[in-house]
Amino acid sequence: MTGIPERKKKTKMALLSVPLDAQLKSRAERRLNRMGMSGAEAVDQLYRLT
């Protein structure tokens, strides 16, 4: 074992841009942060559930 991480297949990524009310975004980010999650992670989880 060389200690070098194994290369994984690169996943194609897409960018999602959503206009949000500034207060809504701020409130959601605070709540998500308390849960140890970022906004991007929350959206990713939501998309995986659909």
VMD Tcl script that draws the C-alpha trace (Angstrom):
set ca {
  {0.00 0.00 0.00}
  {1.49 3.32 -1.08}
  {-0.71 5.67 0.92}
  {-1.91 7.28 -2.30}
  {-5.71 7.43 -2.50}
  {-7.33 5.38 -5.24}
  {-8.68 7.48 -8.11}
  {-12.43 7.42 -8.45}
  {-14.41 7.98 -11.63}
  {-15.13 11.66 -12.08}
  {-18.80 12.50 -11.94}
  {-20.14 15.16 -14.25}
  {-21.42 18.02 -12.16}
  {-24.16 20.54 -12.93}
  {-24.61 23.97 -11.41}
  {-28.00 24.93 -9.98}
  {-28.77 28.60 -9.48}
  {-31.98 29.47 -7.62}
  {-33.17 32.96 -6.69}
  {-34.17 33.01 -3.01}
  {-35.38 35.62 -0.58}
  {-32.29 36.74 1.37}
  {-33.92 36.21 4.78}
  {-35.16 32.75 3.82}
  {-31.67 31.76 2.65}
  {-30.04 33.10 5.81}
  {-32.53 31.35 8.12}
  {-32.21 28.06 6.25}
  {-28.40 28.21 6.27}
  {-28.37 28.75 10.05}
  {-30.68 25.77 10.61}
  {-28.76 23.56 8.19}
  {-25.48 24.56 9.83}
  {-26.83 23.40 13.20}
  {-27.55 20.05 11.56}
  {-24.02 19.93 10.16}
  {-25.16 20.38 6.59}
  {-24.59 22.97 3.87}
  {-27.24 24.30 1.53}
  {-25.64 22.42 -1.36}
  {-25.74 19.17 0.63}
  {-29.41 19.73 1.49}
  {-30.32 20.30 -2.17}
  {-28.30 17.23 -3.16}
  {-30.22 15.12 -0.63}
  {-33.55 16.51 -1.84}
  {-32.71 15.64 -5.46}
  {-31.62 12.14 -4.45}
  {-35.03 11.57 -2.80}
  {-36.94 12.40 -5.98}
}
mol new
graphics top color blue
foreach p $ca { graphics top sphere $p radius 0.5 }
foreach p [lrange $ca 0 end-1] q [lrange $ca 1 end] { graphics top cylinder $p $q radius 0.2 }
display resetview
